[in-house]
Amino acid sequence: MRARERWLAVLTYVILIIYVFMTLSPLAWMMLISIKPKSDLWQDPPVIIPSAPTTKNYVLAFKELGVGSNLLNSLKIALGSMLVSIPVSTLAAYGFARWTFKARTFLLILILGTQMIPGMASLVPLFSILQSLQLLDTYVGLILVFAAQTIPLNIWILKGFFEAIPGEVMDAASVDGCTPTDVLYRVVLPLAKPGFAAAALFTVMRSWNDFVVALTMLFSDHKMTFPPSLYKLYGSPIMATNYGAMFAAATGGAIPIILLFVLFQRYFIRGLTAGAVKE
């Protein structure tokens, strides 16, 4: 039995190693191309390790082609979406977790059901709404769209964390004279920090990686976020053949969100599974 378990463990590790290699190899290849000189890009057979690593591709992408400003635009919109989505989600999730009322289950299912609507199906209505509000080609319009798209799942994430807090703790605070608002800010919020980290990470990743909504709602090049700007670089005369600069831009846009996820992944996974198992 022990030999069987040992071989099963070895097989598991082999499968995991293969999976990790298949997952990370595209990212590693992208980073290697980003530091290759032009002479190495068209070698046959391909040159895996650059003969003379260079940072010229990064200088071209971020300084001369303006990708750096597009990254800042994405950062502004991601942070703005988070600042709108988290407070609204917090109040709604606290209400669902703290009180029981007749339409509670129906509203929760209805909120979750909004996530089943395909993004492309809501694109035209969103465009019409922003046009009527005169928010097309503005950061505010895009922030409101991303906040609306992330609030439903954030409510479920935070609700799971709030329900994991013992009710006796909140009841004790109420007996001590705390109002429901005081219970939220003095008791619930400090105990649910991992939930806020998970919700914030989800919101930032959702707005950072978006391509279609930003491309549809923004018209000015200087306001464009990173994903659409990267796509436009591919069609320009300069970038059509300069894959080194293109992959340098892609690497610069991928690294921040990868580091963010690596640092807070435990909170993200815990947030998605909070409340899934009843204790």
C-alpha positions, 0 to 999 in steps of 0.5 A: 500500500505504501509503494502504491501511495508513493507512486501515486504521489510521484505521478501527482507531482509529475502532472503538476510539474507538466501543468506548471510548465505549460502555464508558465512557458508562454509567459516566459517566452513573451519575456524572452522575446521582449529582451531580444534584439531584432537580429534574434527574432528571425533566426532559424532555428529560433534563438531561445536565449537572447544573444545580446539582451537589450532594453531598447524594446521597453524604451520604444514601447513605453517612452516613444510609443506611449504605452506607459500613459495607457498603463496609467489610464488603466491604473486610474480606472481600476482604482476608481472602479474599486473605490466605487464597487467596494463601498456599495458591495459592502453595504449590500452584503452587510444587509443580506448577511445581517437581516432576514426578510421575505425577498432576501433569497430572491434578490440574492439569486437575481443579483447572481443571475446578472452574471449570466448575461453575456458581456456582448449582449449588454454592450449596446445598452451600456453605450446608449446609457452612457451616451444619454448621460454624456459619459462616453469617452470619459473615465467616469463612464468606464468606472461606473460600468466596471463597478456595476459589473463587479458589484454582484459578485463582490456582494456574494464574496463579502456576504460569505465573509460577513456570515462567517463572523459569529452572530454573538460578536455582533449581538454583543456589540449591539448590547454594548450600545453600538448602532448597526452602523457602528457594528459594521465599522467597528466590528465587521469591517476589521474582521473581514479584511481578507474579504475586502482584499479578495473583492478589491483584487477581483475588481482591479483584475476585471477592469485592468484586463477589459478590452471590449468595453474600453475599446467601445466607450473610449475614442481618444487615444490619450484616454485609451486603456492598456489592452486596446492600446496594445492591440492598436500597436499591432496594426501600426507600421512600426509595430507590424514587424517589431515584435520585440517592442510589442512583447515588451509592452505586453510584459509591462502590462502583465507583470503588475497584475500577476504580482498583485494576484501572487501577493493576494491569491490566498485572499482571492481564493478564500473570498470566492469559497467563503460561505460555500461550506456551512460550518 
